[in-house]
Amino acid sequence: MPSHREGRCGTPLIWSGQLTLRSEVDAVVPVLEAQGYAAVPSWRRDGRWELWTQEGNITSGPSETFASREEALAAGRVWRDDR
């Protein structure tokens, strides 16, 4: 499995079965496709939220976590408006 620092695309790992999408990320795919960003509960289950973004066929996330869903969505709006 590649390290985080290598920054490789996870698609081949998903296709090979070595990596699976989290169900909560999979659940927001329609939102990502419609508005380009979505808030997802953190994988750490610590009450924090992640911002996931989609541009074309590239989905990215999370690079940082937020204290609330609203904060993550606000960051998503800023991301969308700046691109």
Steps between C-alpha positions, in 0.01 A plus 500: 500500500648840407579747772301823535801702385518323163167656396402219266158467347292244686300387197719196415494397866120520504474298178735235639304472825792617716316818593127547551294817502353593836123463490449856624710633210324275253166634629586861406605428141175650362563818703860517376379464142232767545685773692866398496547466876353316796550466875567152636540388862866439583626144469634537856143523633609792717211734418699692240408541133700465179464701182502290182513670160449391142624670187423317178566134572750570781373462857722625782484499875557546779790737547370645824214451744248747637321530834156488340322400182411865444868604516594230249223609264605866534855399403350313204319812382824698522682226306230499231493879470881520473541245222 
